Amino acid sequence: MTAPSIVADATALDALCERVADAGRVALDTEFHAERTYSPRLMVIQIAFDDGAAIVDALALPNLRSLALALTRTTVVGHALSADLKIFADRFDLVPPRVFDTQVAAAFLGYGMQVSLADLVRSVCGVRLAKSQTVSDWSARPFSARQIEYLVGDVAYLLPAYDVLRPRLEEKGRYEWVYEECAELGDIERYRMDERRAYLRIPGATRMNRRELAILNELVKLRDATARARDLPVRYVLPDDVVAGLAVLKPTRLEDLSQLRRLDGSMKRQLGAAILDAVARGLALDDAELPQRPARPNAPARDALVGFLGAAVAEIARGAELPPSLLVPRAALERLAREIPRDRAEFEHALALQPWRLALVTEPLWRLCSGAAALKIEGYERGDPKVRLSDESSSE
């Protein structure tokens, strides 16, 4: 691959956008800093074509919406793309609809769920990537030679990897499975947070009563608005445990705030009045307007059922040479244990899986739950135990 072009002015950006929009496919990666800001701060975008690469200086070009639009007109190949695409969703309110994630593809070929780009490129392309700049300061300019080598390396082998992975997937009959998975990555709704339920992510929310949840919701909205306005991580404004403590304490006077050890003097001075206002809003809600309590963790019997179904999924996944967590998420098994579907149609609906997954798991899991099949352990006495799904009628 030829030396990359550095895109740092409007003229070069316009030329790159035109080339991207006309390309049949491009490789994409980004570098960003997320440690001290509300949302990740984009520093660099790397794009590779079949015959070259471009490094986009996102600090020199603060308005990159034209590039984001150009990427929607081609197929984008990347590795572990969700973090990169979330930046596009947050910053431009759009993502490329046609994507191919080499990490997702590799999982369907037995590489595991989280294979690194370096390991995958070494396996399929026979190339060792230079990873010395993994924790580099991408706000520094100009880029060093080692930084440029690293930036190019992260995209240079994505298209060749695609060319190796796709025929392997097609040979196994799994390309359509990967296509379905990657289609979800290209759906912008995946990256939009439901702000109405953000408070449920606070540890301890499931133990709170409805009034406390209402206060918690108001506090989380206050924290998010403050963090956004100050461009700070939310934990720098109010840590999770402080937010939860305030919801339970229900302070009505500034003096009440002193009961929370981790709410320091600076927080009290800057946010004390706003915290009391948020608490007051939660306390003022009518009972009918209070949020519903989230479902509590499953009872022991349901936990046992989830574990039992998980063992069955692991056996099905073993036969399909797939990671069990890729085949059926635990949340789907918990729905089955919680809702107890009465027939196969309800059973499929509760699983809420893509067609390729349903085709693999619905029949054996339904037969297991309806008593037509059984889970057995074979080979234990030989020191080689394996869980097997078997037809119940054949064991009689």
N, C-alpha and C positions, 0 to 999 in steps of 0.2 A: 504494500500500500504506500502511495506517495505521501510526502510530508503533509500534515493537516493544514488547512487554512484557518487562521484566527479571525473570527467574525466579531468586530468591535465597533462598527459604524453602520449607519442606516443603509448606505449603498451596498455594502457586503451582505447585510441582512436581507435586503430585497432580493438579491441574486440567489441567496441560499433558499429563501422561501419558494422562489420559482422552481428551483431545482428539486426541492423536496416534493412539491405538489405534482411535478411531472414524473417523479420516480415511481416505479412499481412497488418498491419496498425500501425502507431505511431502517437502520439500527439506531436505538436511542438509549441514552443514559443521562443522569443528572448528578451534579454534586451540590450539596446544600448544607447549611449550618442550621441546626434546630435546637441547640442547647439553651439559648438565652432569648428567644423570641417567641411570640404568641404562635405563629405558624412558621414552618421552615422557610429560611431565607435562601432563595435560589442564587447560586454563585456561578455555575457553569452548566451548559447543555452541550453534550457531545452527540454528534450525528455521523453515522457512517453510511456510505453508499458502497456499491460493489467495487468501485474503483477509487475510493478516497474517503477522507473524513474531514469534518469541520468542528472546530471548538468555538462555541458561542460564549462570549464574555457577557454574562447576565448583569454584571455590575455596570458595565459601560453602556448597556442597552436595557434600560429599565422597562421599556414597553415591548414585550415580545409576543403580543397577541397575534401578530401576523404569522409568526412561526407556528404558534399553536394551531391556528386555522389551517396552515399548510399541512401540518401533520394529520389533520382529519381527512385529507384527500389521498392518503397512501396507506400501505400496510406498515405498521410499526413493530419491529422485533426488539425485544429487550429481555433482561433477566431480572426476575423479582420486580416486576414493573409497578406493582400497586403503589409503592411509596413515590415513585416518579410521577405517576398519573395523578395521584392525590394533589400534588403541587399544581399541576395543570388545572385540575378541577377547582381548587381553592383560589387560584390566581386569575384564571381566565374563564371559569365556569364552562369548560368544555374539555373533553378528552378524545383522543383518537378512537373511533369506533372499531377499527380493524387492527387487532393486536395479536401477537404471538409471543408468549412468554416461554423462554427456553427452560426456566426452572420448572414451570408447570409441565412442560413436555417431558422433561427428564424424569419427573416423578412417575409418569405413565410407562417409563421404560426401565424402571427398577433402580433409579439412582437415589431414591429416598425423597423425602418431602422438601428438604432445605439444602440441596446440593449447591455449593458455591460456584460462581462463574469460573473461578480459577480451576477448580477441580473438573468441571464439565469441559472447559476448553482443553485442558490437558488430556482428557479422555477421548474426546471426539475429534480434536484437531491436532493433537500431539504437540501443543505449544504450552510453554510455561509463562504465565503472565507475571510481569513485575508488579508486586503489590506493596512496594516500600512506601507509597504515599497514601495509604489507607486513612490515616488520621492527619492528612495534610491540611494546612490553613488555606482554604480556597478563596479567601478574601484578599490574599497577597497578590500583588501585580508588580512586575510581569511574571508570567508563569516560568518556572524553571524547566530545564530540559527533562529532568526526571518527572516533573508534574505532567508535562506534555506526553511523555511516554506512557504514563499511567492512564491519562485521560483517553488517549487513543486506544490503548489496550482494552479498555472496558467496553469498547464498541466494535473494534476491528474484526473480532472473530464471531460476532453474533450472527451475521448472515451466513458465513460458512457453517456454523453450528446448526442453524436452521436447515441448511441443505443436507446435513447428515441426519438430523433428527426426523425430519418429515418422512422420508422413505421408510425409516424404521417403524415409525408410527403407523404408516399405511400398511406395511407388511403385517403388523400385528392387529390390524383392524381398529386402531385406536386414534387415528387422526381426528375423526369426527368428535370423539370424546374431548380431545384437547381443544378443538374448535369451540365446543360448547362452553368449556371452562374459561377460555380466553375471551369469549363474547361477553361474559360477565365483567371482566376487567375493563372492557370498553364501554360500559354502561355508567354514565355519570351519576346515576342515583346511588351507586355503590359508595360514592365518596361524600355524599351529603349526610350530615349528621342530623338526626332528629332531635332538635334542641328541646323539644317538649319533654323528652324522656332522658335527658343528659344526667339528671340528678340520680337516676337509678344506678349509675356507674360508681357512685361513691360507696366505698366499703362501709357496711353496716346499714345500708338503706333497707335491706330486707327485714331488719329487726325493728324498724320504726313503725309507729302508728300513722294513721292518715294525716293527722294534724302536723306531726313532725315532718312527714314527707312534703307537705305543702310549704313549710318553712324552708326545708332543704332545697326545694325547687327554686324558691325566690333567692336564696343565698347563692346557688350555683349560677343563676342568671346574672346576679350582681358580679360574681367573681369573673365570669366570662367576659362581660361587658368591660370591666376594669382592665382585665388582661389584654383584651383586644385594643382598647384605647391607648394603653401604655406599651403595647408590643412586647409583652412579657409572657413567659410560660405561666399558666394558671397556678401552678404550685408556688410561684414566687409571690402571688397575691394572697392566696389563702390555701394552705395545704389541705388535703382531703380530710385528715383527722380533725382539723380545726372546724371545717365546714360542718362535719357530722356532729361535733361537739356543740356547736352553736344551735343546730336544729333541735337537739335534745334539751339544751339549757333554756332556750327561748328567752333570751335577755330582753328586758324592756327599759333598762337604764344603762348608761355608760359604765356605772360602777359594777354592774353584773359581769361585764366582760373580763374583769380581773380574775374571775373564777377559772378561766382557761389559761393554763400555763404557757401554751405555745402561741398564744395571741400576744405578741410583744407590743411595746409601747408605740413603736412606729405604725404598726397596723391599726392600733386603736385610734391614734391621732388622724390618720389618713382615711380610714374606712369606718370608724366607730358609728358615726351618725347614719351612714348608708346601711350598715349591718342592722341597726335597730329598725330602720325603715323597712328593710326586707323581711325581718322577723314580724313586724307589725302587719305587713301585707298577708303573710301566711296565716297569722292568727285571726285576721279579719274575714277570711274566706268562709262562706256558708258551708255547712256540713255536706250539702249535695255537690258542692264544687271541689271537694277535697279529692286528691288523686287516690286511685285504688292501690291497695297494697300489692306489690309484686308477688308472684307465686313463691312460696317458701321452698327450700331444698326438698327434694323427694324424701318421702318416708323410707325407712329401711327396706320394706318389701319392694318398693319401686326402685330403690338403688340396686337391689339384688337383680331385678328384672333387667335393668339397664346393663349391668355387668354380664348377665347371661346373654343378652342380645349382642353385646360387644364381643363376646367370645365367638358367637356365630359369624359376625361380620369379619372377624379376624380370619376365620377359616375360609370364608368366601373370598376374601382379599388374597389369602395365600394361594388359592387356586388360580386367581386371576393375575398373580404376580404384581399386586398393587399394595401400597401402604394402607392399612385399615382406615386411618383418619382421612385419607383421600377418598375412600369409597363412601363412607357414611359418617358424617360429623356426629359427635356425641349428642349435640342438641336434638338431632332427629330421633335418636334412640330415646332420649328423655321425653319427647313428645309422645312416642308410642306408649311409654310406661305411664304417662300422665293421662292421656286421652282414652286409651284402651279402645281402639276402633272395633266396630262390630262386624264389618265385612271387608272384603279385599279392596273395594273401591275407597272406603274410608281409610283403610290401612295405607294405600298409596298416597292419599291426600295428606295424611298426617306425616308421612316421610318427607314430602315436599322436596323431592330430589329431581335432578335433571334426568331426561329420558334414559341416557346410557347407564346411569346408576340404578334407576328403577329396574331396567332390564336384567341387571345382574343380581339384585338383592331381593326384589319383591317376592318372587315365588318361594325361594328357600326360607326367608324370614316369615312369610305368612304361613307356610306349612309348619314351621316350628311353633309359632304362636298358637296355631289352631290345633296342635296335637298330632298332625299328620307326619311330622318328622321329629327327630331327637338329636340332641348333642351327646356324643360319647367320647370317652378318653380311651385311646388305643395305645398299646406299647408301653404303658407305665411300668409293668413288671420287667420289661427288658431295658429300662432306663432311658427310653426314647419316647416320652409321652407326646401324643398329638391329639388335638381336639378334632372330632369328625362330625359332620352332619350326615345323618343317615335316615332313610325312610323308615318310619316307625313300623309299618306293616311287615317289612322284611326282617325285623328283629324278633318277631313272634315265632 
